[in-house]
Amino acid sequence: MPRAGRNVEPQAAALNGARNAVTRRAMTATTLVLGGAASGKSRYAESLFDGPAVYIATAEAGDAEMADRIARHRARRGPCWTTVEAPSRLPEALAEARDMPALADCLTLWLSNALAAGREPETDALLAAVVGRNRQTVLVSNETGMGLVPATPLGRRFREAQGRLNEEVARIADRVVFVAAGLPLVLKP
């Protein structure tokens, strides 16, 4: 019960304003989920959503094993996800879904697709699309700098480009999480 003579309306308004700011931030926050291959990063990223969302997939089924992997991912996600295939159009897909919660899986394949096709990745366009979004955005990417030095020039070029891309996305992300053995470690709260 408020003390006599004390006006609690400004405090209540401030508290409601703070709650609204936290809710708005959660609805528009950008999270980068990093990890090694098969570390559980996609499953973790999917767990960050509690309703319908857009799943922007960058993988291409180049062989039977990859087609099976893509099918398993789709089956795990369930019907609340709308899948958009964007192996080379990730910035455009993020911009088109700017008013819907979205998960982009993954930056590594998007980068790899560009380099394999002899194109430079549109990193500036990707960053602009992420910054321009109005809803929750989760980006999945491999951490490739913890392994062996690649034996080929293309492999080394890819590893360097992946490291730079991860750094740039981490800089603009509200939150960065590293996943290993299915366990999340928050790097940037």
C-alpha positions in Angstrom: 0.0 0.0 0.0 1.4 3.4 -0.9 2.4 5.8 1.8 0.0 8.8 2.3 0.9 11.8 0.2 3.2 9.8 -2.2 2.3 9.8 -5.8 3.1 6.3 -7.3 1.8 7.1 -10.8 5.1 8.3 -12.2 6.9 5.2 -10.8 4.3 2.9 -12.3 4.6 4.7 -15.6 8.4 4.4 -15.5 8.1 0.7 -14.7 5.7 0.1 -17.5 8.0 2.0 -19.9 10.9 -0.1 -18.8 8.9 -3.3 -19.3 7.8 -2.1 -22.8 11.5 -1.3 -23.7 12.6 -4.8 -22.7 9.8 -6.4 -24.6 10.5 -4.3 -27.7 14.2 -5.2 -27.5 13.4 -8.9 -27.2 11.1 -8.7 -30.2 13.7 -6.9 -32.4 17.0 -8.3 -31.0 19.6 -9.9 -33.2 21.4 -13.0 -32.0 24.4 -14.6 -33.6 24.8 -18.3 -32.8 28.3 -19.7 -33.5 29.6 -23.2 -33.2 31.4 -26.0 -34.9 29.8 -28.4 -37.4 27.1 -30.6 -35.8 27.5 -28.7 -32.4 23.8 -28.2 -31.9 23.8 -24.5 -33.0 20.8 -24.9 -35.3 18.7 -26.7 -32.7 19.7 -24.0 -30.1 18.8 -21.2 -32.6 15.4 -22.7 -33.3 14.7 -22.9 -29.5 14.9 -19.1 -29.3 11.6 -18.8 -31.1 8.2 -19.3 -29.4 5.9 -18.9 -32.4 5.6 -18.7 -36.1 8.8 -17.5 -37.8 10.6 -17.5 -41.2 13.4 -20.0 -41.6 15.8 -18.7 -44.3 17.8 -21.7 -45.5 21.1 -21.3 -47.4 21.9 -25.0 -47.9 21.6 -26.6 -51.3 21.1 -30.3 -51.7 24.1 -31.1 -53.9 24.0 -34.8 -53.0 21.8 -37.4 -51.3 23.5 -37.0 -47.9 22.8 -33.2 -47.9 19.2 -33.8 -49.1 18.7 -36.1 -46.2 20.2 -33.6 -43.8 17.9 -30.8 -45.1 14.9 -33.2 -44.8 15.8 -33.9 -41.1 16.1 -30.2 -40.3 12.7 -29.5 -41.9 11.0 -32.4 -40.0 12.5 -31.2 -36.7 11.3 -27.6 -37.2 7.6 -28.5 -37.6 4.7 -26.5 -39.1 5.2 -23.1 -37.4 8.1 -22.3 -39.7 7.8 -20.8 -43.1 10.9 -21.9 -45.1 12.5 -19.6 -47.6 15.3 -21.1 -49.8 18.0 -18.4 -50.2 21.4 -20.0 -51.0 22.6 -16.8 -52.6 20.0 -14.2 -51.7 20.3 -14.0 -48.0 20.3 -10.2 -47.7 17.2 -10.0 -49.9 15.4 -12.7 -48.0 16.1 -11.0 -44.6 14.9 -7.7 -46.0 11.7 -9.2 -47.4 10.9 -10.8 -44.1 11.9 -7.7 -42.1 8.6 -7.5 -40.2 8.6 -11.2 -39.2 10.8 -13.1 -36.7 13.5 -14.9 -38.8 16.2 -17.4 -38.4 19.0 -17.5 -41.1 20.8 -20.9 -41.2 23.6 -20.5 -42.0 26.0 -17.7 -42.9 28.7 -20.2 -43.5 26.9 -21.9 -46.4 25.8 -18.5 -47.8 29.5 -17.4 -47.8 30.6 -20.8 -49.2 28.0 -20.6 -52.0 29.2 -17.1 -53.1 32.9 -18.1 -53.1 32.3 -21.4 -54.9 30.4 -19.4 -57.6 33.4 -17.0 -58.0 31.4 -14.1 -56.4 32.3 -11.8 -53.5 29.8 -12.2 -50.7 27.5 -9.2 -50.3 28.6 -8.6 -46.7 27.5 -4.9 -46.6 24.1 -5.8 -48.0 23.8 -8.5 -45.4 24.7 -6.2 -42.5 22.3 -3.5 -43.8 19.5 -6.1 -44.0 20.1 -7.2 -40.4 20.2 -3.7 -39.1 17.1 -2.8 -41.0 15.0 -5.5 -39.5 12.0 -4.8 -37.2 11.7 -8.2 -35.5 13.7 -10.9 -33.8 16.6 -12.1 -36.0 18.8 -15.1 -35.3 21.8 -15.8 -37.5 23.7 -19.2 -37.4 27.3 -19.4 -38.4 30.2 -21.8 -38.1 33.3 -20.9 -36.1 36.0 -22.0 -38.5 39.1 -20.4 -36.8 39.6 -23.2 -34.3 40.7 -25.9 -36.6 43.6 -26.7 -38.9 45.0 -24.3 -41.4 43.3 -25.3 -44.7 45.6 -26.9 -47.3 44.3 -24.9 -50.3 44.3 -21.2 -51.2 40.5 -21.3 -51.6 40.2 -23.0 -48.2 42.4 -20.4 -46.5 40.5 -17.6 -48.3 37.2 -19.0 -47.1 38.4 -19.4 -43.5 39.6 -15.7 -43.5 36.4 -14.5 -45.0 34.3 -16.5 -42.5 36.3 -15.1 -39.6 35.8 -11.5 -40.9 32.0 -12.1 -41.5 31.5 -13.5 -38.0 33.3 -10.5 -36.5 31.2 -8.0 -38.4 28.0 -9.7 -37.6 29.0 -10.1 -33.9 29.7 -6.3 -33.8 26.1 -5.5 -34.8 24.4 -8.3 -32.9 22.7 -7.6 -29.6 23.7 -11.1 -28.4 26.3 -13.7 -29.4 26.2 -17.3 -28.2 28.8 -20.0 -28.8 27.4 -23.6 -28.9 29.6 -26.6 -28.2 28.2 -30.2 -27.5 24.7 -28.7 -27.6 25.5 -26.3 -24.7 25.3 -22.5 -25.1 27.9 -20.2 -23.8 26.9 -16.5 -24.0 29.8 -14.4 -25.4 27.9 -11.1 -25.7 24.9 -10.8 -23.3 
